[in-house]
Amino acid sequence: MIGPDRDEAGREALDALAGSTTTPDPEILAAVQEGLMAVPAGSPSAWFEVPRQRTRVRPANLSSRRSTEG
């Protein structure tokens, strides 16, 4: 069973999704702002810092693995 605080939070979340016109709680807004400010912002050039899969210097070739002895 969900506790009373979680029930209330669930109802508030459903109301928010339904477009409730109640004003948000200032404590919640302050907590959200504090949480957002604590997240480090990425650099504007973060797209270029995305790791990429390395390309092979030469294509994989089974014949290079086989011994030349017959």
mmCIF file of the N, C-alpha and C atoms, coordinates in Angstrom:
data_MODEL
# 
_entry.id   MODEL 
# 
loop_
_atom_site.group_PDB 
_atom_site.id 
_atom_site.type_symbol 
_atom_site.label_atom_id 
_atom_site.label_alt_id 
_atom_site.label_comp_id 
_atom_site.label_asym_id 
_atom_site.label_entity_id 
_atom_site.label_seq_id 
_atom_site.pdbx_PDB_ins_code 
_atom_site.Cartn_x 
_atom_site.Cartn_y 
_atom_site.Cartn_z 
_atom_site.occupancy 
_atom_site.B_iso_or_equiv 
_atom_site.pdbx_formal_charge 
_atom_site.auth_seq_id 
_atom_site.auth_comp_id 
_atom_site.auth_asym_id 
_atom_site.auth_atom_id 
_atom_site.pdbx_PDB_model_num 
ATOM 1   N N  . MET A 1 1  ? 0.842  -1.183  0.000   1.00 0.00 ? 1  MET A N  1 
ATOM 2   C CA . MET A 1 1  ? 0.000  0.000   0.000   1.00 0.00 ? 1  MET A CA 1 
ATOM 3   C C  . MET A 1 1  ? 0.886  1.245   0.000   1.00 0.00 ? 1  MET A C  1 
ATOM 4   N N  . ILE A 1 2  ? 0.476  2.239   -0.732  1.00 0.00 ? 2  ILE A N  1 
ATOM 5   C CA . ILE A 1 2  ? 1.222  3.489   -0.839  1.00 0.00 ? 2  ILE A CA 1 
ATOM 6   C C  . ILE A 1 2  ? 0.847  4.386   0.331   1.00 0.00 ? 2  ILE A C  1 
ATOM 7   N N  . GLY A 1 3  ? 1.859  5.069   0.886   1.00 0.00 ? 3  GLY A N  1 
ATOM 8   C CA . GLY A 1 3  ? 1.620  5.949   2.016   1.00 0.00 ? 3  GLY A CA 1 
ATOM 9   C C  . GLY A 1 3  ? 0.805  7.171   1.628   1.00 0.00 ? 3  GLY A C  1 
ATOM 10  N N  . PRO A 1 4  ? 0.273  7.895   2.630   1.00 0.00 ? 4  PRO A N  1 
ATOM 11  C CA . PRO A 1 4  ? -0.587 9.053   2.345   1.00 0.00 ? 4  PRO A CA 1 
ATOM 12  C C  . PRO A 1 4  ? 0.139  10.154  1.580   1.00 0.00 ? 4  PRO A C  1 
ATOM 13  N N  . ASP A 1 5  ? 1.420  10.374  1.866   1.00 0.00 ? 5  ASP A N  1 
ATOM 14  C CA . ASP A 1 5  ? 2.163  11.409  1.144   1.00 0.00 ? 5  ASP A CA 1 
ATOM 15  C C  . ASP A 1 5  ? 2.293  11.056  -0.330  1.00 0.00 ? 5  ASP A C  1 
ATOM 16  N N  . ARG A 1 6  ? 2.532  9.774   -0.605  1.00 0.00 ? 6  ARG A N  1 
ATOM 17  C CA . ARG A 1 6  ? 2.679  9.348   -1.999  1.00 0.00 ? 6  ARG A CA 1 
ATOM 18  C C  . ARG A 1 6  ? 1.348  9.406   -2.722  1.00 0.00 ? 6  ARG A C  1 
ATOM 19  N N  . ASP A 1 7  ? 0.256  9.094   -2.016  1.00 0.00 ? 7  ASP A N  1 
ATOM 20  C CA . ASP A 1 7  ? -1.068 9.199   -2.630  1.00 0.00 ? 7  ASP A CA 1 
ATOM 21  C C  . ASP A 1 7  ? -1.343 10.640  -3.040  1.00 0.00 ? 7  ASP A C  1 
ATOM 22  N N  . GLU A 1 8  ? -1.027 11.560  -2.144  1.00 0.00 ? 8  GLU A N  1 
ATOM 23  C CA . GLU A 1 8  ? -1.252 12.978  -2.428  1.00 0.00 ? 8  GLU A CA 1 
ATOM 24  C C  . GLU A 1 8  ? -0.373 13.438  -3.588  1.00 0.00 ? 8  GLU A C  1 
ATOM 25  N N  . ALA A 1 9  ? 0.877  13.017  -3.589  1.00 0.00 ? 9  ALA A N  1 
ATOM 26  C CA . ALA A 1 9  ? 1.781  13.393  -4.677  1.00 0.00 ? 9  ALA A CA 1 
ATOM 27  C C  . ALA A 1 9  ? 1.286  12.824  -6.001  1.00 0.00 ? 9  ALA A C  1 
ATOM 28  N N  . GLY A 1 10 ? 0.774  11.608  -5.966  1.00 0.00 ? 10 GLY A N  1 
ATOM 29  C CA . GLY A 1 10 ? 0.230  11.001  -7.182  1.00 0.00 ? 10 GLY A CA 1 
ATOM 30  C C  . GLY A 1 10 ? -0.970 11.756  -7.708  1.00 0.00 ? 10 GLY A C  1 
ATOM 31  N N  . ARG A 1 11 ? -1.844 12.146  -6.794  1.00 0.00 ? 11 ARG A N  1 
ATOM 32  C CA . ARG A 1 11 ? -3.022 12.926  -7.200  1.00 0.00 ? 11 ARG A CA 1 
ATOM 33  C C  . ARG A 1 11 ? -2.600 14.273  -7.778  1.00 0.00 ? 11 ARG A C  1 
ATOM 34  N N  . GLU A 1 12 ? -1.619 14.905  -7.159  1.00 0.00 ? 12 GLU A N  1 
ATOM 35  C CA . GLU A 1 12 ? -1.144 16.194  -7.663  1.00 0.00 ? 12 GLU A CA 1 
ATOM 36  C C  . GLU A 1 12 ? -0.513 16.041  -9.043  1.00 0.00 ? 12 GLU A C  1 
ATOM 37  N N  . ALA A 1 13 ? 0.212  14.951  -9.248  1.00 0.00 ? 13 ALA A N  1 
ATOM 38  C CA . ALA A 1 13 ? 0.819  14.712  -10.560 1.00 0.00 ? 13 ALA A CA 1 
ATOM 39  C C  . ALA A 1 13 ? -0.259 14.499  -11.616 1.00 0.00 ? 13 ALA A C  1 
ATOM 40  N N  . LEU A 1 14 ? -1.283 13.726  -11.282 1.00 0.00 ? 14 LEU A N  1 
ATOM 41  C CA . LEU A 1 14 ? -2.382 13.514  -12.230 1.00 0.00 ? 14 LEU A CA 1 
ATOM 42  C C  . LEU A 1 14 ? -3.124 14.814  -12.517 1.00 0.00 ? 14 LEU A C  1 
ATOM 43  N N  . ASP A 1 15 ? -3.325 15.631  -11.490 1.00 0.00 ? 15 ASP A N  1 
ATOM 44  C CA . ASP A 1 15 ? -3.967 16.931  -11.694 1.00 0.00 ? 15 ASP A CA 1 
ATOM 45  C C  . ASP A 1 15 ? -3.130 17.811  -12.615 1.00 0.00 ? 15 ASP A C  1 
ATOM 46  N N  . ALA A 1 16 ? -1.826 17.789  -12.426 1.00 0.00 ? 16 ALA A N  1 
ATOM 47  C CA . ALA A 1 16 ? -0.941 18.600  -13.265 1.00 0.00 ? 16 ALA A CA 1 
ATOM 48  C C  . ALA A 1 16 ? -1.011 18.142  -14.715 1.00 0.00 ? 16 ALA A C  1 
ATOM 49  N N  . LEU A 1 17 ? -1.068 16.835  -14.921 1.00 0.00 ? 17 LEU A N  1 
ATOM 50  C CA . LEU A 1 17 ? -1.173 16.321  -16.285 1.00 0.00 ? 17 LEU A CA 1 
ATOM 51  C C  . LEU A 1 17 ? -2.520 16.657  -16.908 1.00 0.00 ? 17 LEU A C  1 
ATOM 52  N N  . ALA A 1 18 ? -3.539 16.714  -16.086 1.00 0.00 ? 18 ALA A N  1 
ATOM 53  C CA . ALA A 1 18 ? -4.879 17.012  -16.589 1.00 0.00 ? 18 ALA A CA 1 
ATOM 54  C C  . ALA A 1 18 ? -5.074 18.503  -16.841 1.00 0.00 ? 18 ALA A C  1 
ATOM 55  N N  . GLY A 1 19 ? -4.119 19.317  -16.444 1.00 0.00 ? 19 GLY A N  1 
ATOM 56  C CA . GLY A 1 19 ? -4.220 20.748  -16.682 1.00 0.00 ? 19 GLY A CA 1 
ATOM 57  C C  . GLY A 1 19 ? -4.892 21.497  -15.559 1.00 0.00 ? 19 GLY A C  1 
ATOM 58  N N  . SER A 1 20 ? -4.671 21.073  -14.348 1.00 0.00 ? 20 SER A N  1 
ATOM 59  C CA . SER A 1 20 ? -5.258 21.736  -13.192 1.00 0.00 ? 20 SER A CA 1 
ATOM 60  C C  . SER A 1 20 ? -4.794 23.191  -13.152 1.00 0.00 ? 20 SER A C  1 
ATOM 61  N N  . THR A 1 21 ? -5.665 24.067  -12.680 1.00 0.00 ? 21 THR A N  1 
ATOM 62  C CA . THR A 1 21 ? -5.340 25.491  -12.651 1.00 0.00 ? 21 THR A CA 1 
ATOM 63  C C  . THR A 1 21 ? -4.842 25.958  -11.291 1.00 0.00 ? 21 THR A C  1 
ATOM 64  N N  . THR A 1 22 ? -4.557 25.031  -10.381 1.00 0.00 ? 22 THR A N  1 
ATOM 65  C CA . THR A 1 22 ? -4.062 25.445  -9.070  1.00 0.00 ? 22 THR A CA 1 
ATOM 66  C C  . THR A 1 22 ? -2.642 25.972  -9.208  1.00 0.00 ? 22 THR A C  1 
ATOM 67  N N  . THR A 1 23 ? -2.302 26.924  -8.354  1.00 0.00 ? 23 THR A N  1 
ATOM 68  C CA . THR A 1 23 ? -0.952 27.481  -8.396  1.00 0.00 ? 23 THR A CA 1 
ATOM 69  C C  . THR A 1 23 ? 0.021  26.502  -7.744  1.00 0.00 ? 23 THR A C  1 
ATOM 70  N N  . PRO A 1 24 ? 1.225  26.385  -8.290  1.00 0.00 ? 24 PRO A N  1 
ATOM 71  C CA . PRO A 1 24 ? 2.195  25.452  -7.720  1.00 0.00 ? 24 PRO A CA 1 
ATOM 72  C C  . PRO A 1 24 ? 2.672  25.900  -6.343  1.00 0.00 ? 24 PRO A C  1 
ATOM 73  N N  . ASP A 1 25 ? 3.044  24.939  -5.547  1.00 0.00 ? 25 ASP A N  1 
ATOM 74  C CA . ASP A 1 25 ? 3.539  25.187  -4.199  1.00 0.00 ? 25 ASP A CA 1 
ATOM 75  C C  . ASP A 1 25 ? 4.918  25.846  -4.296  1.00 0.00 ? 25 ASP A C  1 
ATOM 76  N N  . PRO A 1 26 ? 5.141  26.991  -3.629  1.00 0.00 ? 26 PRO A N  1 
ATOM 77  C CA . PRO A 1 26 ? 6.443  27.668  -3.701  1.00 0.00 ? 26 PRO A CA 1 
ATOM 78  C C  . PRO A 1 26 ? 7.602  26.793  -3.223  1.00 0.00 ? 26 PRO A C  1 
ATOM 79  N N  . GLU A 1 27 ? 7.343  25.931  -2.241  1.00 0.00 ? 27 GLU A N  1 
ATOM 80  C CA . GLU A 1 27 ? 8.407  25.034  -1.764  1.00 0.00 ? 27 GLU A CA 1 
ATOM 81  C C  . GLU A 1 27 ? 8.838  24.069  -2.857  1.00 0.00 ? 27 GLU A C  1 
ATOM 82  N N  . ILE A 1 28 ? 7.874  23.548  -3.585  1.00 0.00 ? 28 ILE A N  1 
ATOM 83  C CA . ILE A 1 28 ? 8.190  22.615  -4.668  1.00 0.00 ? 28 ILE A CA 1 
ATOM 84  C C  . ILE A 1 28 ? 8.943  23.337  -5.775  1.00 0.00 ? 28 ILE A C  1 
ATOM 85  N N  . LEU A 1 29 ? 8.495  24.535  -6.123  1.00 0.00 ? 29 LEU A N  1 
ATOM 86  C CA . LEU A 1 29 ? 9.188  25.299  -7.159  1.00 0.00 ? 29 LEU A CA 1 
ATOM 87  C C  . LEU A 1 29 ? 10.626 25.599  -6.754  1.00 0.00 ? 29 LEU A C  1 
ATOM 88  N N  . ALA A 1 30 ? 10.836 25.940  -5.492  1.00 0.00 ? 30 ALA A N  1 
ATOM 89  C CA . ALA A 1 30 ? 12.189 26.222  -5.006  1.00 0.00 ? 30 ALA A CA 1 
ATOM 90  C C  . ALA A 1 30 ? 13.049 24.962  -5.059  1.00 0.00 ? 30 ALA A C  1 
ATOM 91  N N  . ALA A 1 31 ? 12.476 23.818  -4.693  1.00 0.00 ? 31 ALA A N  1 
ATOM 92  C CA . ALA A 1 31 ? 13.230 22.562  -4.732  1.00 0.00 ? 31 ALA A CA 1 
ATOM 93  C C  . ALA A 1 31 ? 13.582 22.183  -6.164  1.00 0.00 ? 31 ALA A C  1 
ATOM 94  N N  . VAL A 1 32 ? 12.658 22.391  -7.088  1.00 0.00 ? 32 VAL A N  1 
ATOM 95  C CA . VAL A 1 32 ? 12.933 22.089  -8.495  1.00 0.00 ? 32 VAL A CA 1 
ATOM 96  C C  . VAL A 1 32 ? 14.035 22.997  -9.017  1.00 0.00 ? 32 VAL A C  1 
ATOM 97  N N  . GLN A 1 33 ? 13.954 24.285  -8.705  1.00 0.00 ? 33 GLN A N  1 
ATOM 98  C CA . GLN A 1 33 ? 14.975 25.217  -9.165  1.00 0.00 ? 33 GLN A CA 1 
ATOM 99  C C  . GLN A 1 33 ? 16.334 24.856  -8.580  1.00 0.00 ? 33 GLN A C  1 
ATOM 100 N N  . GLU A 1 34 ? 16.371 24.507  -7.307  1.00 0.00 ? 34 GLU A N  1 
ATOM 101 C CA . GLU A 1 34 ? 17.624 24.118  -6.663  1.00 0.00 ? 34 GLU A CA 1 
ATOM 102 C C  . GLU A 1 34 ? 18.206 22.876  -7.339  1.00 0.00 ? 34 GLU A C  1 
ATOM 103 N N  . GLY A 1 35 ? 17.353 21.919  -7.655  1.00 0.00 ? 35 GLY A N  1 
ATOM 104 C CA . GLY A 1 35 ? 17.817 20.710  -8.327  1.00 0.00 ? 35 GLY A CA 1 
ATOM 105 C C  . GLY A 1 35 ? 18.348 20.998  -9.716  1.00 0.00 ? 35 GLY A C  1 
ATOM 106 N N  . LEU A 1 36 ? 17.665 21.861  -10.447 1.00 0.00 ? 36 LEU A N  1 
ATOM 107 C CA . LEU A 1 36 ? 18.130 22.205  -11.792 1.00 0.00 ? 36 LEU A CA 1 
ATOM 108 C C  . LEU A 1 36 ? 19.442 22.977  -11.756 1.00 0.00 ? 36 LEU A C  1 
ATOM 109 N N  . MET A 1 37 ? 19.594 23.846  -10.771 1.00 0.00 ? 37 MET A N  1 
ATOM 110 C CA . MET A 1 37 ? 20.832 24.619  -10.663 1.00 0.00 ? 37 MET A CA 1 
ATOM 111 C C  . MET A 1 37 ? 22.012 23.737  -10.262 1.00 0.00 ? 37 MET A C  1 
ATOM 112 N N  . ALA A 1 38 ? 21.731 22.603  -9.619  1.00 0.00 ? 38 ALA A N  1 
ATOM 113 C CA . ALA A 1 38 ? 22.802 21.707  -9.185  1.00 0.00 ? 38 ALA A CA 1 
ATOM 114 C C  . ALA A 1 38 ? 23.332 20.840  -10.324 1.00 0.00 ? 38 ALA A C  1 
ATOM 115 N N  . VAL A 1 39 ? 22.597 20.759  -11.425 1.00 0.00 ? 39 VAL A N  1 
ATOM 116 C CA . VAL A 1 39 ? 23.030 19.932  -12.556 1.00 0.00 ? 39 VAL A CA 1 
ATOM 117 C C  . VAL A 1 39 ? 24.026 20.729  -13.384 1.00 0.00 ? 39 VAL A C  1 
ATOM 118 N N  . PRO A 1 40 ? 25.220 20.165  -13.610 1.00 0.00 ? 40 PRO A N  1 
ATOM 119 C CA . PRO A 1 40 ? 26.194 20.897  -14.416 1.00 0.00 ? 40 PRO A CA 1 
ATOM 120 C C  . PRO A 1 40 ? 25.720 21.004  -15.864 1.00 0.00 ? 40 PRO A C  1 
ATOM 121 N N  . ALA A 1 41 ? 25.854 22.187  -16.404 1.00 0.00 ? 41 ALA A N  1 
ATOM 122 C CA . ALA A 1 41 ? 25.446 22.406  -17.791 1.00 0.00 ? 41 ALA A CA 1 
ATOM 123 C C  . ALA A 1 41 ? 26.573 21.978  -18.720 1.00 0.00 ? 41 ALA A C  1 
ATOM 124 N N  . GLY A 1 42 ? 26.217 21.353  -19.806 1.00 0.00 ? 42 GLY A N  1 
ATOM 125 C CA . GLY A 1 42 ? 27.211 20.939  -20.793 1.00 0.00 ? 42 GLY A CA 1 
ATOM 126 C C  . GLY A 1 42 ? 27.671 22.120  -21.622 1.00 0.00 ? 42 GLY A C  1 
ATOM 127 N N  . SER A 1 43 ? 28.779 21.931  -22.290 1.00 0.00 ? 43 SER A N  1 
ATOM 128 C CA . SER A 1 43 ? 29.294 23.006  -23.133 1.00 0.00 ? 43 SER A CA 1 
ATOM 129 C C  . SER A 1 43 ? 28.462 23.093  -24.407 1.00 0.00 ? 43 SER A C  1 
ATOM 130 N N  . PRO A 1 44 ? 28.438 24.259  -25.032 1.00 0.00 ? 44 PRO A N  1 
ATOM 131 C CA . PRO A 1 44 ? 27.672 24.392  -26.276 1.00 0.00 ? 44 PRO A CA 1 
ATOM 132 C C  . PRO A 1 44 ? 28.199 23.484  -27.380 1.00 0.00 ? 44 PRO A C  1 
ATOM 133 N N  . SER A 1 45 ? 29.460 23.111  -27.287 1.00 0.00 ? 45 SER A N  1 
ATOM 134 C CA . SER A 1 45 ? 30.034 22.249  -28.324 1.00 0.00 ? 45 SER A CA 1 
ATOM 135 C C  . SER A 1 45 ? 30.010 20.791  -27.902 1.00 0.00 ? 45 SER A C  1 
ATOM 136 N N  . ALA A 1 46 ? 29.098 20.429  -27.000 1.00 0.00 ? 46 ALA A N  1 
ATOM 137 C CA . ALA A 1 46 ? 29.043 19.062  -26.480 1.00 0.00 ? 46 ALA A CA 1 
ATOM 138 C C  . ALA A 1 46 ? 28.793 18.046  -27.583 1.00 0.00 ? 46 ALA A C  1 
ATOM 139 N N  . TRP A 1 47 ? 28.153 18.466  -28.669 1.00 0.00 ? 47 TRP A N  1 
ATOM 140 C CA . TRP A 1 47 ? 27.898 17.548  -29.774 1.00 0.00 ? 47 TRP A CA 1 
ATOM 141 C C  . TRP A 1 47 ? 29.206 16.960  -30.286 1.00 0.00 ? 47 TRP A C  1 
ATOM 142 N N  . PHE A 1 48 ? 30.255 17.740  -30.296 1.00 0.00 ? 48 PHE A N  1 
ATOM 143 C CA . PHE A 1 48 ? 31.533 17.279  -30.827 1.00 0.00 ? 48 PHE A CA 1 
ATOM 144 C C  . PHE A 1 48 ? 32.291 16.419  -29.826 1.00 0.00 ? 48 PHE A C  1 
ATOM 145 N N  . GLU A 1 49 ? 31.828 16.378  -28.599 1.00 0.00 ? 49 GLU A N  1 
ATOM 146 C CA . GLU A 1 49 ? 32.489 15.575  -27.580 1.00 0.00 ? 49 GLU A CA 1 
ATOM 147 C C  . GLU A 1 49 ? 31.860 14.191  -27.444 1.00 0.00 ? 49 GLU A C  1 
ATOM 148 N N  . VAL A 1 50 ? 30.869 13.888  -28.273 1.00 0.00 ? 50 VAL A N  1 
ATOM 149 C CA . VAL A 1 50 ? 30.211 12.588  -28.210 1.00 0.00 ? 50 VAL A CA 1 
ATOM 150 C C  . VAL A 1 50 ? 31.177 11.534  -28.735 1.00 0.00 ? 50 VAL A C  1 
ATOM 151 N N  . PRO A 1 51 ? 31.439 10.480  -27.957 1.00 0.00 ? 51 PRO A N  1 
ATOM 152 C CA . PRO A 1 51 ? 32.368 9.456   -28.434 1.00 0.00 ? 51 PRO A CA 1 
ATOM 153 C C  . PRO A 1 51 ? 31.808 8.736   -29.652 1.00 0.00 ? 51 PRO A C  1 
ATOM 154 N N  . ARG A 1 52 ? 32.704 8.392   -30.549 1.00 0.00 ? 52 ARG A N  1 
ATOM 155 C CA . ARG A 1 52 ? 32.314 7.681   -31.757 1.00 0.00 ? 52 ARG A CA 1 
ATOM 156 C C  . ARG A 1 52 ? 32.996 6.329   -31.794 1.00 0.00 ? 52 ARG A C  1 
ATOM 157 N N  . GLN A 1 53 ? 32.398 5.433   -32.520 1.00 0.00 ? 53 GLN A N  1 
ATOM 158 C CA . GLN A 1 53 ? 33.011 4.128   -32.691 1.00 0.00 ? 53 GLN A CA 1 
ATOM 159 C C  . GLN A 1 53 ? 34.250 4.301   -33.562 1.00 0.00 ? 53 GLN A C  1 
ATOM 160 N N  . ARG A 1 54 ? 35.326 3.672   -33.154 1.00 0.00 ? 54 ARG A N  1 
ATOM 161 C CA . ARG A 1 54 ? 36.565 3.787   -33.923 1.00 0.00 ? 54 ARG A CA 1 
ATOM 162 C C  . ARG A 1 54 ? 36.443 3.016   -35.231 1.00 0.00 ? 54 ARG A C  1 
ATOM 163 N N  . THR A 1 55 ? 36.979 3.603   -36.264 1.00 0.00 ? 55 THR A N  1 
ATOM 164 C CA . THR A 1 55 ? 37.011 2.893   -37.538 1.00 0.00 ? 55 THR A CA 1 
ATOM 165 C C  . THR A 1 55 ? 38.265 2.044   -37.584 1.00 0.00 ? 55 THR A C  1 
ATOM 166 N N  . ARG A 1 56 ? 38.179 0.942   -38.261 1.00 0.00 ? 56 ARG A N  1 
ATOM 167 C CA . ARG A 1 56 ? 39.327 0.050   -38.345 1.00 0.00 ? 56 ARG A CA 1 
ATOM 168 C C  . ARG A 1 56 ? 40.352 0.609   -39.315 1.00 0.00 ? 56 ARG A C  1 
ATOM 169 N N  . VAL A 1 57 ? 41.617 0.393   -38.990 1.00 0.00 ? 57 VAL A N  1 
ATOM 170 C CA . VAL A 1 57 ? 42.688 0.851   -39.866 1.00 0.00 ? 57 VAL A CA 1 
ATOM 171 C C  . VAL A 1 57 ? 42.636 0.066   -41.172 1.00 0.00 ? 57 VAL A C  1 
ATOM 172 N N  . ARG A 1 58 ? 42.407 -1.223  -41.062 1.00 0.00 ? 58 ARG A N  1 
ATOM 173 C CA . ARG A 1 58 ? 42.242 -2.057  -42.253 1.00 0.00 ? 58 ARG A CA 1 
ATOM 174 C C  . ARG A 1 58 ? 41.032 -2.949  -42.022 1.00 0.00 ? 58 ARG A C  1 
ATOM 175 N N  . PRO A 1 59 ? 40.361 -3.326  -43.075 1.00 0.00 ? 59 PRO A N  1 
ATOM 176 C CA . PRO A 1 59 ? 39.173 -4.160  -42.889 1.00 0.00 ? 59 PRO A CA 1 
ATOM 177 C C  . PRO A 1 59 ? 39.524 -5.529  -42.327 1.00 0.00 ? 59 PRO A C  1 
ATOM 178 N N  . ALA A 1 60 ? 38.619 -6.079  -41.554 1.00 0.00 ? 60 ALA A N  1 
ATOM 179 C CA . ALA A 1 60 ? 38.833 -7.420  -41.010 1.00 0.00 ? 60 ALA A CA 1 
ATOM 180 C C  . ALA A 1 60 ? 38.893 -8.397  -42.169 1.00 0.00 ? 60 ALA A C  1 
ATOM 181 N N  . ASN A 1 61 ? 39.883 -9.257  -42.105 1.00 0.00 ? 61 ASN A N  1 
ATOM 182 C CA . ASN A 1 61 ? 40.096 -10.173 -43.212 1.00 0.00 ? 61 ASN A CA 1 
ATOM 183 C C  . ASN A 1 61 ? 40.477 -11.521 -42.633 1.00 0.00 ? 61 ASN A C  1 
ATOM 184 N N  . LEU A 1 62 ? 39.735 -12.545 -42.947 1.00 0.00 ? 62 LEU A N  1 
ATOM 185 C CA . LEU A 1 62 ? 40.031 -13.864 -42.410 1.00 0.00 ? 62 LEU A CA 1 
ATOM 186 C C  . LEU A 1 62 ? 41.360 -14.400 -42.926 1.00 0.00 ? 62 LEU A C  1 
ATOM 187 N N  . SER A 1 63 ? 41.729 -14.053 -44.149 1.00 0.00 ? 63 SER A N  1 
ATOM 188 C CA . SER A 1 63 ? 42.973 -14.585 -44.704 1.00 0.00 ? 63 SER A CA 1 
ATOM 189 C C  . SER A 1 63 ? 44.188 -14.079 -43.932 1.00 0.00 ? 63 SER A C  1 
ATOM 190 N N  . SER A 1 64 ? 44.076 -12.935 -43.287 1.00 0.00 ? 64 SER A N  1 
ATOM 191 C CA . SER A 1 64 ? 45.209 -12.425 -42.519 1.00 0.00 ? 64 SER A CA 1 
ATOM 192 C C  . SER A 1 64 ? 45.407 -13.227 -41.240 1.00 0.00 ? 64 SER A C  1 
ATOM 193 N N  . ARG A 1 65 ? 44.390 -13.962 -40.821 1.00 0.00 ? 65 ARG A N  1 
ATOM 194 C CA . ARG A 1 65 ? 44.501 -14.777 -39.618 1.00 0.00 ? 65 ARG A CA 1 
ATOM 195 C C  . ARG A 1 65 ? 45.043 -16.169 -39.916 1.00 0.00 ? 65 ARG A C  1 
ATOM 196 N N  . ARG A 1 66 ? 44.885 -16.620 -41.127 1.00 0.00 ? 66 ARG A N  1 
ATOM 197 C CA . ARG A 1 66 ? 45.316 -17.966 -41.475 1.00 0.00 ? 66 ARG A CA 1 
ATOM 198 C C  . ARG A 1 66 ? 46.821 -18.033 -41.645 1.00 0.00 ? 66 ARG A C  1 
ATOM 199 N N  . SER A 1 67 ? 47.334 -19.156 -41.332 1.00 0.00 ? 67 SER A N  1 
ATOM 200 C CA . SER A 1 67 ? 48.765 -19.381 -41.488 1.00 0.00 ? 67 SER A CA 1 
ATOM 201 C C  . SER A 1 67 ? 49.079 -19.566 -42.966 1.00 0.00 ? 67 SER A C  1 
ATOM 202 N N  . THR A 1 68 ? 50.250 -19.117 -43.392 1.00 0.00 ? 68 THR A N  1 
ATOM 203 C CA . THR A 1 68 ? 50.649 -19.271 -44.792 1.00 0.00 ? 68 THR A CA 1 
ATOM 204 C C  . THR A 1 68 ? 51.185 -20.668 -45.063 1.00 0.00 ? 68 THR A C  1 
ATOM 205 N N  . GLU A 1 69 ? 51.417 -21.431 -43.992 1.00 0.00 ? 69 GLU A N  1 
ATOM 206 C CA . GLU A 1 69 ? 51.895 -22.797 -44.186 1.00 0.00 ? 69 GLU A CA 1 
ATOM 207 C C  . GLU A 1 69 ? 50.724 -23.676 -44.605 1.00 0.00 ? 69 GLU A C  1 
ATOM 208 N N  . GLY A 1 70 ? 51.002 -24.634 -45.473 1.00 0.00 ? 70 GLY A N  1 
ATOM 209 C CA . GLY A 1 70 ? 49.910 -25.435 -45.972 1.00 0.00 ? 70 GLY A CA 1 
ATOM 210 C C  . GLY A 1 70 ? 49.893 -26.764 -45.470 1.00 0.00 ? 70 GLY A C  1 
# 
